Amino acid sequence: MQLITFDLDGTMVDTAAEIAEAANRTLVEIGLPRRTPGEVTQLIGHGTRELMKGLLQKAHDAGEASLASRDTELVMQAFERHYHDTTGTDSRLYPGCLDGLEILYRAGVQLACVTNKELRFAQRVLEVTGLARYFPIVIGGDSLVQKKPHPLVIQYCLDALNVHQSKAAHVGDSSIDIETARRAGVAAWAVPYGYNGGQPIEHARPDGLFANIARIADHVLCGGALRPGAAAPLTI
């Protein structure tokens, strides 16, 4: 394996608490009640705009607000102010993340971060957690004209690093990541923790399911394949 691209939230770093706090501060500012961290976490994955749209929809469905009365742009301006304050304040590396990335890095495997989080926020999380040095390429949800699950985000990394899709894998925690990998023609690997809207990642049928990133490093260094289309194994 020459290149592995990694999702950020829910895959390498648990950022749910700081995202939920920013979202709840935004809701309070516009006169809506706070949501539980679990309710917010279920909406993580498609980017912050979709997150806030989802929370506004919940408020509408609960009879707490009219969607027509909410200016999405003003809501997003409020969210970005609050997320600027909370980003990196409660970012926690998942077990095995740092060790796994260090092993891959030392072995010469090229690494990239591909997330739907806006680039400036993604870069701050990577800096705060000490992961920035592993990723010469970081693709945020606003970096290109498309975001996950569009294959462009992974194809950009393949082209930039001159790697054929048969020598690459994408690692994530959600069905969005599995779909992105499949559409880009790279191996779709997953970790069983993270968010994924509260659904087991096994339902998305990844090519490989790993207990953590350290296990991915062990697998790669032992010459494992798990190419696209392979039957998903039990957690490695």
ROSE-4610 file (N, C-alpha, C; in Angstrom, 1 decimal, always signed):
// ROSE-4610
residu = [M/M/M/Q/Q/Q/L/L/L/I/I/I/T/T/T/F/F/F/D/D/D/L/L/L/D/D/D/G/G/G/T/T/T/M/M/M/V/V/V/D/D/D/T/T/T/A/A/A/A/A/A/E/E/E/I/I/I/A/A/A/E/E/E/A/A/A/A/A/A/N/N/N/R/R/R/T/T/T/L/L/L/V/V/V/E/E/E/I/I/I/G/G/G/L/L/L/P/P/P/R/R/R/R/R/R/T/T/T/P/P/P/G/G/G/E/E/E/V/V/V/T/T/T/Q/Q/Q/L/L/L/I/I/I/G/G/G/H/H/H/G/G/G/T/T/T/R/R/R/E/E/E/L/L/L/M/M/M/K/K/K/G/G/G/L/L/L/L/L/L/Q/Q/Q/K/K/K/A/A/A/H/H/H/D/D/D/A/A/A/G/G/G/E/E/E/A/A/A/S/S/S/L/L/L/A/A/A/S/S/S/R/R/R/D/D/D/T/T/T/E/E/E/L/L/L/V/V/V/M/M/M/Q/Q/Q/A/A/A/F/F/F/E/E/E/R/R/R/H/H/H/Y/Y/Y/H/H/H/D/D/D/T/T/T/T/T/T/G/G/G/T/T/T/D/D/D/S/S/S/R/R/R/L/L/L/Y/Y/Y/P/P/P/G/G/G/C/C/C/L/L/L/D/D/D/G/G/G/L/L/L/E/E/E/I/I/I/L/L/L/Y/Y/Y/R/R/R/A/A/A/G/G/G/V/V/V/Q/Q/Q/L/L/L/A/A/A/C/C/C/V/V/V/T/T/T/N/N/N/K/K/K/E/E/E/L/L/L/R/R/R/F/F/F/A/A/A/Q/Q/Q/R/R/R/V/V/V/L/L/L/E/E/E/V/V/V/T/T/T/G/G/G/L/L/L/A/A/A/R/R/R/Y/Y/Y/F/F/F/P/P/P/I/I/I/V/V/V/I/I/I/G/G/G/G/G/G/D/D/D/S/S/S/L/L/L/V/V/V/Q/Q/Q/K/K/K/K/K/K/P/P/P/H/H/H/P/P/P/L/L/L/V/V/V/I/I/I/Q/Q/Q/Y/Y/Y/C/C/C/L/L/L/D/D/D/A/A/A/L/L/L/N/N/N/V/V/V/H/H/H/Q/Q/Q/S/S/S/K/K/K/A/A/A/A/A/A/H/H/H/V/V/V/G/G/G/D/D/D/S/S/S/S/S/S/I/I/I/D/D/D/I/I/I/E/E/E/T/T/T/A/A/A/R/R/R/R/R/R/A/A/A/G/G/G/V/V/V/A/A/A/A/A/A/W/W/W/A/A/A/V/V/V/P/P/P/Y/Y/Y/G/G/G/Y/Y/Y/N/N/N/G/G/G/G/G/G/Q/Q/Q/P/P/P/I/I/I/E/E/E/H/H/H/A/A/A/R/R/R/P/P/P/D/D/D/G/G/G/L/L/L/F/F/F/A/A/A/N/N/N/I/I/I/A/A/A/R/R/R/I/I/I/A/A/A/D/D/D/H/H/H/V/V/V/L/L/L/C/C/C/G/G/G/G/G/G/A/A/A/L/L/L/R/R/R/P/P/P/G/G/G/A/A/A/A/A/A/A/A/A/P/P/P/L/L/L/T/T/T/I/I/I]
num = [1/1/1/2/2/2/3/3/3/4/4/4/5/5/5/6/6/6/7/7/7/8/8/8/9/9/9/10/10/10/11/11/11/12/12/12/13/13/13/14/14/14/15/15/15/16/16/16/17/17/17/18/18/18/19/19/19/20/20/20/21/21/21/22/22/22/23/23/23/24/24/24/25/25/25/26/26/26/27/27/27/28/28/28/29/29/29/30/30/30/31/31/31/32/32/32/33/33/33/34/34/34/35/35/35/36/36/36/37/37/37/38/38/38/39/39/39/40/40/40/41/41/41/42/42/42/43/43/43/44/44/44/45/45/45/46/46/46/47/47/47/48/48/48/49/49/49/50/50/50/51/51/51/52/52/52/53/53/53/54/54/54/55/55/55/56/56/56/57/57/57/58/58/58/59/59/59/60/60/60/61/61/61/62/62/62/63/63/63/64/64/64/65/65/65/66/66/66/67/67/67/68/68/68/69/69/69/70/70/70/71/71/71/72/72/72/73/73/73/74/74/74/75/75/75/76/76/76/77/77/77/78/78/78/79/79/79/80/80/80/81/81/81/82/82/82/83/83/83/84/84/84/85/85/85/86/86/86/87/87/87/88/88/88/89/89/89/90/90/90/91/91/91/92/92/92/93/93/93/94/94/94/95/95/95/96/96/96/97/97/97/98/98/98/99/99/99/100/100/100/101/101/101/102/102/102/103/103/103/104/104/104/105/105/105/106/106/106/107/107/107/108/108/108/109/109/109/110/110/110/111/111/111/112/112/112/113/113/113/114/114/114/115/115/115/116/116/116/117/117/117/118/118/118/119/119/119/120/120/120/121/121/121/122/122/122/123/123/123/124/124/124/125/125/125/126/126/126/127/127/127/128/128/128/129/129/129/130/130/130/131/131/131/132/132/132/133/133/133/134/134/134/135/135/135/136/136/136/137/137/137/138/138/138/139/139/139/140/140/140/141/141/141/142/142/142/143/143/143/144/144/144/145/145/145/146/146/146/147/147/147/148/148/148/149/149/149/150/150/150/151/151/151/152/152/152/153/153/153/154/154/154/155/155/155/156/156/156/157/157/157/158/158/158/159/159/159/160/160/160/161/161/161/162/162/162/163/163/163/164/164/164/165/165/165/166/166/166/167/167/167/168/168/168/169/169/169/170/170/170/171/171/171/172/172/172/173/173/173/174/174/174/175/175/175/176/176/176/177/177/177/178/178/178/179/179/179/180/180/180/181/181/181/182/182/182/183/183/183/184/184/184/185/185/185/186/186/186/187/187/187/188/188/188/189/189/189/190/190/190/191/191/191/192/192/192/193/193/193/194/194/194/195/195/195/196/196/196/197/197/197/198/198/198/199/199/199/200/200/200/201/201/201/202/202/202/203/203/203/204/204/204/205/205/205/206/206/206/207/207/207/208/208/208/209/209/209/210/210/210/211/211/211/212/212/212/213/213/213/214/214/214/215/215/215/216/216/216/217/217/217/218/218/218/219/219/219/220/220/220/221/221/221/222/222/222/223/223/223/224/224/224/225/225/225/226/226/226/227/227/227/228/228/228/229/229/229/230/230/230/231/231/231/232/232/232/233/233/233/234/234/234/235/235/235/236/236/236]
x = [+0.9/+0.0/+0.9/+0.7/+1.6/+0.9/-0.4/-1.1/-2.3/-2.5/-3.7/-4.2/-5.5/-6.2/-7.1/-7.1/-7.8/-8.9/-10.1/-11.1/-10.6/-11.1/-10.7/-11.6/-12.8/-13.7/-14.3/-14.2/-14.7/-13.8/-12.7/-11.7/-10.4/-9.8/-8.6/-8.8/-9.8/-10.0/-11.5/-11.7/-13.1/-13.3/-14.1/-14.4/-15.8/-16.6/-18.0/-18.4/-17.7/-18.1/-17.9/-16.8/-16.6/-17.5/-17.8/-18.8/-20.2/-20.6/-21.9/-22.0/-20.9/-21.0/-21.1/-20.4/-20.6/-22.0/-22.5/-23.9/-24.9/-24.7/-25.7/-25.6/-24.4/-24.3/-25.0/-24.9/-25.6/-27.1/-27.6/-29.0/-29.5/-28.8/-29.2/-29.3/-28.2/-28.2/-29.4/-29.9/-31.0/-32.4/-32.3/-33.5/-34.1/-33.3/-33.8/-33.1/-33.7/-33.2/-32.0/-31.1/-29.9/-30.4/-29.6/-29.8/-28.8/-29.1/-28.1/-26.9/-25.8/-24.6/-24.9/-25.7/-26.0/-26.7/-27.7/-28.5/-27.6/-26.6/-25.7/-24.8/-24.3/-23.3/-23.9/-25.1/-25.7/-25.7/-25.6/-25.6/-24.2/-23.1/-21.8/-21.4/-20.7/-20.2/-20.3/-21.4/-21.6/-21.1/-20.5/-20.1/-20.9/-20.4/-21.1/-22.4/-22.5/-23.8/-24.9/-24.6/-25.6/-25.9/-24.9/-25.2/-26.2/-26.0/-26.9/-28.3/-28.3/-29.6/-30.4/-29.7/-30.3/-30.9/-30.1/-30.6/-31.8/-31.8/-32.9/-34.2/-33.9/-35.0/-35.6/-34.8/-35.3/-36.1/-35.6/-36.4/-37.8/-37.8/-39.0/-40.0/-39.4/-40.3/-40.8/-40.1/-40.6/-41.5/-41.8/-42.6/-42.0/-40.7/-39.9/-39.6/-39.6/-39.2/-39.8/-39.9/-40.2/-39.0/-38.8/-37.6/-37.5/-38.7/-38.8/-38.2/-38.3/-37.8/-36.3/-35.6/-34.2/-33.4/-32.6/-31.7/-30.4/-30.3/-29.2/-27.8/-27.6/-26.3/-26.0/-27.1/-26.9/-26.6/-27.3/-27.1/-25.6/-25.2/-23.8/-22.7/-23.0/-22.1/-22.0/-23.1/-23.1/-22.3/-22.6/-22.0/-20.4/-20.0/-18.6/-17.9/-18.6/-18.0/-17.8/-18.8/-18.8/-17.8/-17.8/-16.9/-15.4/-15.2/-13.8/-13.4/-14.3/-13.9/-13.8/-14.5/-14.5/-13.5/-13.2/-12.3/-11.0/-10.7/-9.5/-9.5/-10.6/-10.6/-10.9/-11.5/-11.9/-11.6/-10.5/-10.2/-9.4/-9.9/-9.2/-8.8/-7.6/-7.1/-7.7/-8.1/-8.6/-7.4/-7.6/-6.5/-5.9/-4.6/-4.0/-3.7/-4.3/-4.2/-2.7/-2.2/-0.8/+0.2/+0.1/+1.1/+1.0/-0.2/-0.4/+0.1/-0.2/+0.3/+1.8/+2.4/+3.9/+4.5/+3.9/+4.5/+4.4/+3.2/+3.0/+4.0/+4.1/+5.0/+6.4/+6.9/+8.3/+8.5/+7.5/+7.6/+7.5/+7.3/+7.3/+5.9/+4.9/+3.5/+3.1/+2.6/+2.2/+0.8/+0.6/-0.7/-1.3/-2.7/-3.4/-4.7/-5.1/-6.4/-7.5/-8.6/-9.7/-10.9/-11.4/-12.5/-13.6/-14.8/-15.8/-15.8/-15.0/-14.9/-14.2/-14.6/-13.9/-12.4/-11.6/-10.2/-9.6/-10.0/-9.3/-9.6/-10.7/-11.0/-10.3/-10.2/-9.5/-8.0/-7.4/-6.0/-5.8/-6.7/-6.5/-6.6/-7.5/-7.6/-6.3/-5.8/-4.6/-3.4/-3.3/-2.2/-2.4/-3.5/-3.7/-3.4/-3.8/-3.6/-2.2/-1.4/+0.0/+0.0/-1.1/-1.1/-0.7/-0.6/-0.4/+0.9/+1.9/+3.2/+3.1/+2.0/+1.9/+1.2/+0.6/-0.3/+0.1/+1.0/+1.3/+0.2/-0.9/-2.1/-3.3/-4.0/-5.3/-6.3/-7.4/-8.5/-9.7/-10.2/-11.4/-12.6/-13.7/-15.0/-15.1/-14.3/-14.4/-13.1/-12.3/-11.0/-11.2/-12.1/-12.3/-13.8/-14.1/-15.5/-16.4/-15.9/-16.8/-16.2/-17.0/-16.6/-17.1/-16.6/-17.1/-18.6/-19.3/-18.7/-18.2/-18.0/-17.6/-16.1/-15.8/-14.5/-13.3/-13.7/-12.7/-11.7/-12.2/-11.3/-10.2/-10.5/-9.4/-8.6/-9.3/-8.5/-7.5/-7.8/-6.9/-5.6/-5.8/-4.6/-3.8/-4.5/-3.8/-3.0/-3.6/-2.8/-1.7/-1.9/-0.9/+0.4/+0.1/+1.2/+1.6/+1.0/+1.3/+1.2/+0.1/-0.2/-1.4/-1.3/-2.4/-3.4/-4.7/-5.8/-5.7/-5.0/-4.9/-3.9/-3.1/-2.1/-2.6/-3.9/-4.3/-5.6/-5.8/-6.9/-7.4/-8.7/-9.3/-9.8/-9.6/-10.0/-11.0/-12.2/-13.2/-14.0/-15.0/-15.9/-17.3/-17.6/-19.0/-19.2/-20.5/-20.9/-20.5/-20.4/-19.9/-18.5/-17.6/-16.3/-16.2/-17.0/-17.0/-17.5/-18.5/-19.0/-17.9/-17.2/-16.2/-15.1/-14.6/-13.6/-14.0/-15.2/-15.7/-15.8/-16.3/-16.4/-15.1/-14.0/-12.7/-11.9/-12.4/-11.7/-10.6/-10.6/-9.5/-10.1/-9.3/-9.8/-10.6/-11.7/-12.6/-12.4/-11.6/-11.3/-12.0/-12.3/-13.1/-12.7/-13.0/-12.9/-14.3/-14.5/-15.8/-16.3/-15.5/-16.0/-16.4/-16.5/-16.8/-18.3/-18.9/-20.2/-21.2/-21.1/-21.9/-23.4/-23.9/-25.3/-25.9/-25.0/-25.5/-25.7/-25.3/-25.5/-24.2/-24.2/-22.9/-22.3/-21.0/-20.3/-20.3/-20.5/-20.5/-21.6/-22.7/-23.8/-23.3/-22.3/-21.8/-20.8/-20.5/-19.7/-18.3/-17.5/-16.1/-15.3/-14.3/-13.4/-12.6/-12.3/-11.5/-12.0/-12.2/-12.7/-11.6/-11.1/-9.9/-10.3/-9.8/-10.1/-9.6/-8.5/-8.0/-6.9/-6.3/-5.4/-4.0/-3.7/-2.5/-2.6/-3.8/-4.0/-3.9/-4.3/-4.1/-2.6/-1.9/-0.4/+0.2/-0.2/+0.3/+0.0/-1.3/-1.7/-0.9/-0.7/+0.0/+1.4/+2.1/+3.5/+3.7/+2.6/+2.7/+2.3/+2.1/+1.8/+0.4/-0.5/-1.9/-2.5/-3.6/-4.2/-5.5/-6.6/-7.9/-8.3/-8.2/-8.5/-10.0/-10.4/-11.8/-12.5/-13.7/-14.5/-14.2/-13.2/-12.9/-14.0/-14.3/-15.3/-14.8/-15.6/-15.1/-14.9/-13.7/-13.3/-13.9/-13.8/-14.1/-13.1/-13.4/-12.5/-11.1/-10.1/-8.7/-8.0]
y = [-1.2/+0.0/+1.2/+2.1/+3.3/+4.5/+4.6/+5.8/+5.3/+6.0/+5.8/+7.2/+7.4/+8.6/+8.4/+9.3/+9.1/+10.2/+9.8/+10.7/+11.3/+12.4/+13.0/+12.7/+13.3/+13.2/+11.8/+11.2/+9.9/+8.8/+9.1/+8.1/+8.2/+9.4/+9.7/+10.4/+11.3/+12.2/+12.2/+12.1/+12.3/+13.8/+14.4/+15.8/+16.1/+15.1/+15.3/+16.3/+16.3/+17.2/+18.6/+19.0/+20.4/+20.8/+19.9/+20.2/+20.5/+19.6/+19.7/+21.0/+21.4/+22.6/+23.8/+23.9/+25.0/+25.0/+23.9/+23.8/+24.3/+23.8/+24.2/+25.7/+26.3/+27.7/+28.5/+27.9/+28.6/+28.5/+27.3/+27.2/+28.1/+28.3/+29.2/+30.6/+31.0/+32.3/+32.7/+31.7/+32.0/+31.6/+31.4/+31.2/+29.8/+28.8/+27.4/+26.7/+25.6/+24.8/+24.0/+23.7/+22.9/+21.4/+20.7/+19.3/+18.5/+17.2/+16.3/+16.1/+15.8/+15.5/+14.4/+13.4/+12.3/+12.7/+13.6/+14.1/+14.8/+15.6/+16.3/+15.4/+14.4/+13.5/+12.7/+12.3/+11.6/+12.3/+13.6/+14.4/+14.8/+14.3/+14.6/+13.7/+14.3/+13.6/+14.2/+15.0/+15.7/+17.1/+17.6/+19.0/+19.8/+21.0/+21.8/+22.4/+22.7/+23.3/+22.3/+21.1/+20.0/+19.7/+19.8/+19.5/+20.5/+21.8/+22.8/+22.7/+22.4/+22.2/+21.1/+20.0/+18.9/+19.3/+20.1/+20.5/+21.5/+22.3/+23.2/+22.4/+21.3/+20.5/+19.8/+19.4/+18.7/+19.7/+21.0/+22.0/+22.2/+22.3/+22.4/+21.3/+20.1/+18.9/+18.8/+19.4/+19.4/+20.6/+21.4/+22.6/+23.7/+23.7/+24.8/+26.0/+25.8/+26.9/+26.6/+27.7/+27.6/+27.7/+26.7/+26.8/+28.1/+28.6/+29.8/+31.0/+30.9/+32.1/+32.1/+31.0/+30.9/+31.2/+32.2/+32.5/+31.6/+30.7/+29.7/+30.4/+31.4/+32.1/+32.7/+33.3/+33.9/+32.9/+31.8/+30.6/+30.1/+30.0/+29.5/+30.5/+31.8/+32.8/+32.6/+32.4/+32.2/+31.0/+29.9/+28.6/+28.7/+29.4/+29.5/+30.3/+31.3/+32.1/+31.2/+30.4/+29.5/+28.4/+27.8/+26.7/+27.2/+28.4/+29.0/+28.9/+29.1/+29.1/+27.7/+26.8/+25.4/+24.5/+24.7/+23.8/+23.5/+22.3/+21.9/+21.9/+22.4/+22.4/+21.1/+20.2/+18.8/+17.8/+17.9/+17.0/+15.9/+14.6/+13.5/+12.4/+12.1/+11.0/+9.7/+8.9/+7.6/+6.7/+5.7/+4.8/+4.1/+4.1/+3.5/+4.4/+5.6/+6.5/+7.0/+7.6/+8.1/+7.1/+6.0/+4.9/+4.4/+4.2/+3.7/+4.6/+5.9/+6.9/+7.0/+6.9/+6.9/+5.7/+4.6/+3.4/+3.5/+3.9/+4.1/+5.1/+6.2/+7.3/+6.9/+6.2/+5.7/+4.7/+3.9/+2.9/+3.5/+4.8/+5.4/+5.4/+5.0/+5.1/+6.5/+7.0/+8.4/+8.5/+9.6/+9.8/+11.1/+11.1/+12.3/+12.3/+13.5/+13.6/+14.1/+13.4/+13.8/+13.9/+15.1/+15.3/+16.2/+16.2/+17.2/+18.4/+18.4/+19.6/+20.7/+21.9/+23.0/+23.0/+23.3/+23.2/+23.8/+25.1/+25.8/+25.1/+24.5/+23.8/+22.5/+21.8/+20.5/+20.8/+21.8/+22.1/+22.4/+23.1/+23.4/+22.1/+21.2/+20.0/+19.1/+19.1/+18.3/+18.9/+20.2/+20.9/+20.6/+20.8/+20.7/+19.2/+18.3/+16.9/+16.3/+17.1/+16.7/+15.8/+15.8/+15.0/+15.7/+17.0/+17.7/+17.3/+16.9/+16.5/+15.3/+14.5/+13.3/+13.5/+14.7/+14.9/+16.1/+15.8/+16.9/+17.4/+16.5/+16.9/+16.8/+17.9/+17.9/+18.5/+17.7/+18.1/+18.3/+19.6/+19.9/+19.9/+20.0/+20.0/+21.2/+22.3/+23.5/+23.6/+22.6/+22.7/+22.6/+21.8/+21.5/+21.8/+21.7/+22.0/+20.9/+19.7/+18.7/+18.2/+17.5/+16.9/+15.5/+14.7/+13.3/+13.3/+12.4/+11.1/+11.2/+12.4/+12.5/+12.0/+11.2/+10.6/+11.6/+12.8/+13.8/+14.0/+14.0/+14.3/+13.3/+12.0/+11.0/+11.0/+11.2/+11.3/+12.4/+13.5/+14.6/+14.1/+13.4/+12.9/+11.9/+11.0/+10.0/+10.8/+11.8/+12.5/+13.3/+14.0/+14.8/+14.0/+12.7/+11.9/+10.8/+10.8/+9.9/+8.5/+8.1/+6.8/+6.2/+5.0/+4.3/+3.9/+3.9/+3.6/+2.2/+1.3/-0.1/-0.2/+0.9/+0.9/+1.9/+2.1/+3.1/+2.6/+3.1/+2.8/+4.1/+4.1/+5.2/+4.6/+5.3/+4.8/+5.8/+5.3/+6.2/+5.4/+6.2/+5.6/+5.6/+6.0/+6.1/+5.6/+5.4/+4.9/+6.0/+7.2/+8.3/+7.9/+7.5/+7.2/+5.9/+4.9/+3.7/+4.0/+4.8/+5.2/+6.0/+6.9/+7.7/+6.8/+5.9/+4.9/+4.1/+3.6/+2.7/+3.5/+4.7/+5.5/+5.9/+6.0/+6.4/+5.2/+4.0/+2.8/+2.3/+2.8/+2.4/+1.5/+0.9/+0.0/+0.8/+0.3/+0.9/+0.3/+0.9/+0.4/+1.2/+0.6/+1.3/+0.9/+1.8/+1.5/+1.4/+0.6/+0.3/+1.3/+2.3/+3.3/+4.5/+5.7/+6.9/+7.1/+7.7/+8.3/+7.5/+7.7/+7.0/+7.0/+8.2/+8.3/+7.3/+6.7/+5.7/+4.3/+4.1/+2.8/+2.0/+0.7/-0.1/+0.1/+0.3/+0.5/-0.8/-1.9/-3.2/-3.2/-2.5/-2.4/-1.8/-1.0/-0.4/-1.4/-2.5/-3.6/-3.0/-2.6/-2.1/-3.3/-3.1/-4.2/-4.7/-3.8/-4.2/-3.5/-4.1/-3.5/-3.8/-2.7/-2.7/-2.2/-2.8/-2.3/-0.9/-0.5/+0.9/+1.1/+2.3/+2.6/+1.9/+1.5/+0.7/-0.6/-1.2/-2.5/-2.4/-1.2/-1.0/-1.0/-0.3/-0.2/-1.6/-2.4/-3.8/-4.6/-4.4/-5.1/-4.7/-3.4/-2.9/-3.4/-3.3/-3.7/-5.2/-6.0/-7.4/-7.8/-6.8/-7.1/-7.5/-7.1/-7.5/-6.7/-7.2/-6.6/-6.0/-6.8/-6.3/-5.2/-5.7/-4.8/-4.6/-3.7/-3.4/-4.7/-4.9/-6.1/-7.3/-7.3/-8.4/-8.5/-9.7/-9.9/-9.3/-8.5/-7.8/-8.8/-8.8/-9.7/-9.3/-10.1/-9.7/-8.6/-7.8/-6.8/-7.3/-6.7/-7.2/-6.5]
z = [+0.0/+0.0/+0.0/-1.0/-1.1/-0.5/-0.5/+0.0/+0.8/+2.0/+2.8/+3.1/+2.7/+3.1/+4.3/+5.2/+6.5/+6.6/+7.0/+7.5/+8.9/+9.3/+10.6/+11.7/+11.7/+12.8/+12.9/+14.1/+14.3/+13.8/+13.2/+12.7/+13.4/+13.3/+14.0/+15.4/+15.4/+16.5/+16.9/+18.2/+18.7/+18.9/+18.1/+18.2/+18.5/+18.8/+18.9/+20.0/+21.1/+22.2/+21.8/+21.1/+20.8/+19.6/+18.7/+17.7/+18.3/+19.2/+19.8/+20.6/+21.3/+22.1/+21.2/+20.1/+19.1/+18.6/+18.2/+17.7/+18.7/+19.9/+21.0/+21.3/+21.3/+21.5/+20.4/+19.2/+18.1/+18.2/+18.6/+18.8/+19.9/+21.0/+22.1/+21.6/+20.8/+20.2/+19.4/+18.6/+17.8/+18.4/+19.7/+20.5/+20.5/+20.3/+20.3/+21.4/+21.9/+23.0/+22.5/+23.5/+23.2/+22.9/+22.2/+21.9/+22.7/+22.9/+23.6/+22.7/+23.2/+22.4/+21.4/+21.9/+21.0/+19.7/+19.9/+18.8/+17.8/+18.3/+17.4/+16.7/+17.5/+16.9/+15.8/+15.8/+14.8/+13.4/+13.5/+12.2/+11.7/+12.4/+12.0/+10.8/+9.8/+8.7/+7.4/+7.2/+5.9/+5.9/+7.0/+7.0/+8.0/+8.4/+9.4/+8.9/+7.6/+7.1/+7.2/+6.8/+6.8/+8.3/+9.2/+10.6/+11.1/+10.8/+11.4/+10.7/+9.4/+8.7/+9.4/+9.8/+10.4/+11.8/+12.5/+13.8/+13.7/+12.7/+12.5/+12.1/+11.3/+10.9/+12.1/+13.0/+14.3/+15.1/+15.1/+15.9/+15.2/+13.9/+13.1/+13.4/+13.3/+13.5/+14.9/+15.9/+17.3/+17.6/+16.5/+16.7/+17.4/+17.4/+18.2/+17.3/+16.0/+15.1/+13.7/+13.0/+11.5/+10.7/+9.8/+9.0/+8.2/+7.8/+6.9/+7.7/+9.0/+9.8/+10.1/+9.6/+9.9/+8.7/+8.7/+7.6/+7.7/+6.8/+6.9/+7.0/+6.2/+6.2/+7.6/+8.2/+9.5/+10.5/+10.4/+11.3/+11.2/+10.0/+9.8/+10.2/+10.1/+10.6/+12.1/+12.8/+14.2/+14.6/+13.9/+14.2/+14.0/+12.9/+12.7/+13.8/+14.3/+15.4/+16.7/+16.9/+18.1/+17.9/+16.7/+16.4/+16.4/+16.0/+16.1/+17.6/+18.5/+19.9/+20.5/+20.0/+20.5/+19.8/+18.6/+17.8/+18.5/+18.7/+19.4/+20.9/+21.5/+22.9/+23.6/+22.8/+23.4/+22.3/+21.5/+20.5/+21.1/+21.0/+21.7/+20.7/+20.6/+19.7/+20.2/+19.2/+19.5/+19.8/+20.7/+21.0/+19.7/+19.6/+18.5/+17.3/+17.4/+16.2/+16.1/+17.1/+17.0/+16.7/+17.4/+17.1/+15.7/+15.2/+13.9/+12.8/+13.0/+12.0/+12.0/+13.2/+13.3/+12.6/+12.7/+12.1/+10.6/+10.1/+8.6/+8.1/+8.8/+8.4/+8.3/+9.3/+9.3/+8.2/+7.8/+6.8/+5.4/+5.3/+4.0/+3.3/+4.0/+3.4/+3.3/+2.1/+2.0/+2.7/+3.4/+4.1/+3.7/+3.7/+3.4/+4.3/+4.7/+5.5/+4.5/+4.5/+3.6/+4.5/+4.7/+5.7/+5.0/+5.5/+5.1/+6.0/+7.1/+7.9/+7.1/+7.3/+6.6/+6.9/+5.9/+6.0/+7.2/+7.5/+8.6/+9.9/+10.1/+11.3/+11.4/+10.2/+10.2/+10.5/+10.0/+10.2/+11.7/+12.3/+13.7/+14.6/+14.3/+15.0/+14.8/+13.6/+13.4/+14.1/+14.2/+14.9/+16.4/+17.0/+18.4/+18.9/+18.0/+18.4/+18.0/+17.4/+17.0/+15.8/+15.0/+13.8/+12.5/+12.5/+11.3/+10.5/+11.3/+10.6/+9.7/+9.9/+9.2/+7.8/+7.6/+6.5/+5.6/+4.6/+3.7/+2.9/+2.8/+2.0/+3.0/+3.1/+3.9/+3.0/+2.7/+1.9/+2.8/+2.9/+3.7/+2.8/+3.5/+2.7/+1.8/+2.0/+1.2/+0.4/+0.3/-0.5/-2.0/-2.4/-3.8/-4.2/-5.5/-5.9/-5.4/-5.0/-4.5/-3.1/-2.4/-1.1/-1.1/+0.0/+0.1/+0.1/-0.6/-1.1/-2.6/-3.1/-4.5/-4.6/-5.6/-5.7/-5.9/-6.4/-6.7/-5.5/-4.3/-3.1/-3.0/-3.3/-3.2/-4.5/-5.6/-6.9/-6.9/-6.2/-6.1/-5.4/-4.3/-3.6/-4.4/-5.1/-6.0/-7.1/-7.7/-8.7/-8.1/-7.0/-6.4/-6.0/-5.5/-5.0/-6.0/-7.2/-8.3/-7.8/-7.3/-6.8/-7.6/-8.0/-8.7/-7.7/-8.1/-7.1/-6.6/-7.3/-6.8/-5.6/-5.4/-4.3/-3.2/-3.1/-2.1/-1.4/-0.2/+0.6/+1.3/+1.6/+2.4/+3.7/+4.8/+6.1/+6.7/+7.1/+7.7/+8.7/+9.3/+10.3/+9.8/+8.6/+8.1/+6.8/+6.5/+5.1/+4.1/+4.5/+3.5/+3.1/+4.0/+3.6/+2.8/+3.1/+2.3/+0.8/+0.7/-0.6/-1.4/-0.7/-1.3/-1.9/-1.0/-1.5/-2.7/-2.6/-3.7/-5.0/-4.9/-6.1/-6.7/-5.8/-6.3/-6.7/-6.4/-6.8/-5.9/-4.7/-3.7/-2.7/-1.9/-0.9/+0.2/+0.6/+1.6/+2.9/+3.8/+5.1/+6.2/+7.3/+8.3/+9.7/+10.6/+12.1/+12.7/+13.7/+14.2/+15.2/+15.6/+16.5/+15.7/+16.3/+15.5/+15.5/+14.4/+14.4/+13.5/+12.2/+11.2/+11.5/+12.1/+12.3/+13.3/+14.1/+15.1/+14.5/+13.2/+12.6/+12.6/+12.8/+12.7/+11.3/+11.3/+10.0/+9.2/+9.9/+9.1/+8.1/+8.3/+7.3/+6.0/+6.0/+4.8/+4.0/+4.6/+4.0/+3.5/+4.4/+4.1/+3.6/+2.8/+2.4/+3.6/+4.6/+5.7/+7.0/+8.1/+9.3/+10.4/+10.9/+11.8/+13.2/+14.2/+15.6/+15.8/+15.2/+15.3/+14.3/+14.2/+13.2/+13.4/+14.6/+14.9/+14.2/+14.2/+13.6/+12.0/+11.5/+10.1/+9.8/+10.6/+10.3/+10.4/+11.3/+11.4/+10.2/+9.7/+8.5/+7.3/+7.1/+5.9/+6.0/+7.1/+7.2/+7.0/+7.3/+7.1/+5.6/+4.8/+3.4/+3.1/+3.9/+3.7/+2.5/+1.9/+0.8/+1.1/+1.2/+1.4/+0.4/-0.9/-2.0/-2.2/-3.0/-3.3/-3.7/-3.1/-3.5/-2.6/-1.8/-0.9/+0.2/+0.6/+1.6/+2.9/+3.5/+4.7/+5.8/+6.4/+7.5/+8.8/+9.8/+11.1/+11.5/+12.5/+12.9/+13.2/+12.5/+12.6/+13.8]
